[in-house]
């Protein structure tokens, strides 16, 4: 006969291995430090401010698409 194996220990060890693998994947995916997140937020804020600084302001009464023909005036 073969060796006697405690199936509960085998099942628990297999579950632990799966949990370790899942934890490793999650650390790789979500394991960013607060400094990394702050750096990214700062870079995003700078990019947004730079983009906002380059936007053209629309004056009141101006058409947003000047190449489209204006509607005919009512008589």
C-alpha positions in Angstrom: 0.0 0.0 0.0 1.0 3.6 -0.5 1.7 6.2 2.1 -1.2 7.5 4.2 -2.0 11.1 3.3 -4.1 13.4 5.4 -6.4 14.9 2.8 -7.3 17.9 4.9 -3.6 18.9 5.0 -3.3 18.4 1.3 -6.4 20.5 0.6 -5.3 23.3 3.0 -1.8 23.4 1.5 -3.3 23.7 -2.0 -5.6 26.5 -0.9 -2.7 28.4 0.7 -0.7 28.1 -2.5 -3.6 29.5 -4.4 -4.0 32.4 -1.9 -0.3 33.1 -2.1 -0.4 33.2 -5.9 -3.5 35.6 -5.8 -1.8 37.8 -3.2 1.4 38.0 -5.4 -0.8 39.0 -8.4 -2.6 41.7 -6.3 0.6 43.1 -5.0 1.8 43.5 -8.5 -1.4 45.1 -9.6 -2.3 47.3 -6.7 0.9 47.6 -4.6 1.7 51.2 -5.3 3.0 53.3 -2.5 1.4 56.5 -1.4 4.4 58.4 -2.9 3.8 56.8 -6.3 0.1 57.7 -6.3 0.9 61.3 -5.2 3.5 61.6 -8.0 0.9 60.4 -10.6 -1.8 62.8 -9.2 0.7 65.7 -9.4 1.6 64.8 -13.0 -2.1 64.6 -13.9 -2.8 67.9 -12.3 0.0 69.6 -14.1 -1.1 68.2 -17.5 -4.7 69.3 -16.8 -3.5 72.8 -15.9 -1.3 73.0 -19.0 -4.3 72.0 -21.2 -6.6 74.4 -19.5 -4.1 77.2 -20.1 -4.2 76.5 -23.9 -7.9 76.5 -24.3 -9.4 79.3 -26.2 -12.2 81.3 -24.5 -15.5 81.5 -26.3 -17.0 85.0 -26.4 -20.7 85.4 -25.8 -22.6 85.2 -29.1 -19.9 83.5 -31.1 -20.5 80.2 -32.8 -18.5 77.3 -31.6 -17.9 76.1 -35.2 -17.3 79.1 -37.4 -17.0 77.0 -40.6 -20.7 76.1 -40.3 -23.0 78.5 -42.1 -25.1 80.8 -39.9 -28.9 80.3 -40.1 -30.7 82.7 -42.3 -32.1 85.8 -40.5 -35.9 86.1 -40.1 -37.5 89.0 -42.0 
